[in-house]
Amino acid sequence: MIAPPPDILIAPVVRLALAEDLGRAGDVTAQACIDADAVLRARFVARKPGVVAGLDCARLAILELDPGAAFVFLAADGQAVAAGQAAAKVEANARALLSAERTALNLLGRLSGVATLTRAYVDAVAGTQARIADTRKTTPGLRHLEKYAVRCGGGVNHRFGLDDAILIKDNHIAVAGGIRPVLQRAKSAAGHLVKIEIEVDTLEQLATVLEVGLADAVLLDNMSPATMTQAVAMVAGRMTIEASGGITHASAAAISESGVDYLSSGAITHSSPNLDVGLDIEI
């Protein structure tokens, strides 16, 4: 069971999305066509198989407009569902439910899509020690929710932001004057709980990193699986090894077999298709 973010972290995203949709006058269609006291029952149903994430977003979207609504979970975030399977059911004021429908489905479909694609990557590397990690290539404003969806899919989170850890990339190395000086500067500035990771794209750079010895992790950028295998042998367990750079579902298996510890992929967030989820009304 994946613990969802607390409501206090989800609610601002939901409210912003509802406000965007309701505009200046609210749902004029529901107000014109539906009795104010009408009650509606419905189910959130997956149209395709996938992994659910974001049910609390749907719940809060409805409760924002009808605090007395009854929302019942029929599945849990992180659970695989079949096409046609209901993930939740709700009974609420009809106007409120129809007004919240699109916001609820947008967030539920988006996060379930991330979870579903992540699970596919996780399955691709099964049987190796490698784990699938996300990146900061997320939708602005939705990072904490998309990274939660990655966990629902069986992946792990990389940095949430620039303040989580020191990640030295090629531009940092160039500006600081090389691998040795950049690692020395990073180590002198890092607190005792702050880890240091450095990106390399050649085995020669990796050899320098190992010689300096100040990094906790190394990121192998755009290396072939064969070169990664050599890198793993060079590191020999002295630091965590992350593979990154254009990793796809098709390439994940071969990369994981090189012996790296993590595969970080931006695609699981920036290129995940929404899971098709619909709201089926019970008449």
N, C-alpha and C positions, 0 to 999 in steps of 0.2 A: 504494500500500500504506500503510495507516494503522498506525503503530507502536502496539501495545497497551501499556497500563500494565505495569510490571514485576510479576512474580508477588508480590513483597513487599507491593505495594499492593492486590492483588486477594485474596490469601489471607485476611486478617482478615475480609473480608466473607463469603467462602465458609465459613470456619470457624464464624462466628456463625450463619449460616443452617443449616448442618449440625447444630450443637449444638441449635438451636431444634427441628429436626425429629426428631432422635434421642432427645431427652428424657432420662429418667433410666436407661432400660434398653436403649436402642438399638432397632433394628428387630426387634421381636419376631416379626413375620410372616416376614421373611426367615430369621431364626434357626430358626423352627419348621418351615418348609416347604422350605428349600434346603440341600443338603449343603454342609458347610463348605468343601470343596475344589472345588466346581463352578465351571466357567469359562463365561463368557457372552460372545457377540459381538453387537454391536448397532450401529445407525446412528442418528444424529440427523438427522431428515428434516423439511423444511419442508412443512407441510400447505397453506400458501398462499404466493404469491409475495411476496418482500420483500427486505430488505437485512440481511445477517447482521452481528451484533455480539455479543460476549461468549463466543466459543468458548473462550477461556482460562478463563473462569469454570466452564464445564462440565468442562474438562480437570482443573482443580485440585480440583473437587468429587470427582471419581472418584479422583484420586491421593491425596487425603487419606485415603480409606478403603482404597485398594489402591495402595501406592506402586509396585508392579510392573506396573500396568496399561499397556497400549499404546494410546495415543490418536493417531489419524491425522487430520490436517486434510484435508478434501476440498474446502473452500472457504476463503476468507479473509475476515476481518472487513472490512466495507465492500463486499463483493461482492453483487451481486443474484443471488438464487436463484429458481428456478421452483418451483411447487407439485410436490411429490414428489421434489425434489432433495435428496440427502444432503449435509450440510455437514461431517460428521465421522463416523468410525467408531471403535469402541473394542473392545478385548478385555480383560476384567478378571474378577476373582473375582465370581461371580454375586451373592453376598450384598452385596458392596461396591457393585456397579453398581446393583442395585435400591434400595439404601439411599440412594445419592447421586442417583438419577434425578430426584426432584422438585426438589431444590436446583439441579441443573444446568439443568433445563428452565425453572424459574422465572427464573433470571438470564439465560439465553440468550434466552428469549422476551421478557422485559422490555426488554433492551437492543436486541434486534433490532427490537422495536416502535418504540422511539425512533428508531433509524436509518432505519427504513422511512418513518415520518412526516416526518422531517427531509428525506429525499430527495424526497418529494412537494412540500414547500415549495421546496426548491432548484430542482426542475424548473419550478415555477410562476413563478419569477422569471428563468428562463433568457432570455438575450438582453439583459438589463439589467446595469448595474454593481453592482446590489445583491447583498449576501450575507446569508444567513440565520444569525442568532446565537441562542444560547439565553439563559436567564435563571437566577436563583437559585431558581426554582420547581421544585425537584427533590425526589425522595424522600429524606427524612432518612437519612443513612448511605450513600446510593448516588450522591451528587453526582458524584464523580470518575468513576464508571463511566458514569453517564448522559451526562455531558458528553463522555466518550470516544465513546459511541454517536452523539452529535450529529456529531462529526467523521467517524465512519464513514459517516454519511448525507450528507456533503458540506457540513455547516454549520461554523460557527466558534464558539468559546467566548467568552462575555462574561466577567464577573468570576467567579472560582471562589468568592470569599468577600468579606467586607466589607473585607479588608485589601489587596485587589489594586489598587484605584484609588479615587479620590474621586468618588463619584456623588452629586451634590447634587439632591435631589428637593424637591417643593413644601413638605413639612413643614420641611426644613432651611432653605429660603428664608424661610418664615414666622417661624420661631424666631429666625433670625439678623438679621431686620429688612430683608430685601430682597435683590435680586439683586447689587447692587454690594457691600454689606458681606459677603455670604456668599462671593462669589468672592474678595474680598480676603483674608478669613480663610483660605480654602482654599489660596490661592496661598502665603501666608506659612508655612503648615504643611507643604506638600507637599515631599517630597524631589525631587531632580532627575530621578528616573526614574518618579515618580508622576504619572499623567495626571489631569486634572480634566474631568469631564463634568457638564453641568447640564441639568436637565429644564425645558422650557417648554411651555405649552399655548396660547399666543397669539403672534401675530407681533409684538405690542408688547413682550412679554417677550424675544423673540428679538432685537429691535432693541437692547434694553438690554444683553443679553449681548454683542452685537457691539461696542457702544460701549465697554463695560468692557474687553473684549479679553483676559481672563485664562484662558478655557476652551480646552481642546483639542478637545472634542467637545460637541455639543448633542443632546439627546434630545427629539424632537418627540412629545409625548404626546397620543394620541387626536385627532390632527388629520385632517381629510379629505385625500384625495389632492390636491385642488385647492389647499388651503392649504399642503400640503407642497411643492407645486411652487413656490409663491411663496416659501416659506422657503428652498428650494434656491437660488433666484435671489438672495435677500438675502445668503446666506452666501457665495456666489460662490467656493467652494473654499477659504475661509479656515479651516475646521475640518471635522472629520468629522461627518456627520449620521446619526443613528440614529432610525428610526421605531419606536414602541412603543405598546402599549396595545390589547389586544383583537384583535391581528392573527390572522386565520384563513387557512386555505388558500385560501378563496374570495376573500379581499380582498388577498392577497399580491401578485398580479400588478399590480393597479391602483396599489398603494402603491409598488411598485418602479419603476414608470414615471414617478414624480414626480422621480426623480433622486437619491434618498437613497442613502447608502452601505451601510447595514445595516438589516435588519428584525429586531428581537428579539422572539421569541415564547416565552411560557411554555408554550403548548399543546404544543410538540413534546416536552416532557418530562412535564408534569403530565396531559396528556390523550391520550397516545399509547396505542393498544390494543396488547396483547401480540401478537407474531407467533406464530401457532400452529406450534409445533415439537413433534414427538413422538419417542420413542425406540422404534425398530422392532427387535425381537429377531430375530436370525438363528438359526433352529432347524435 
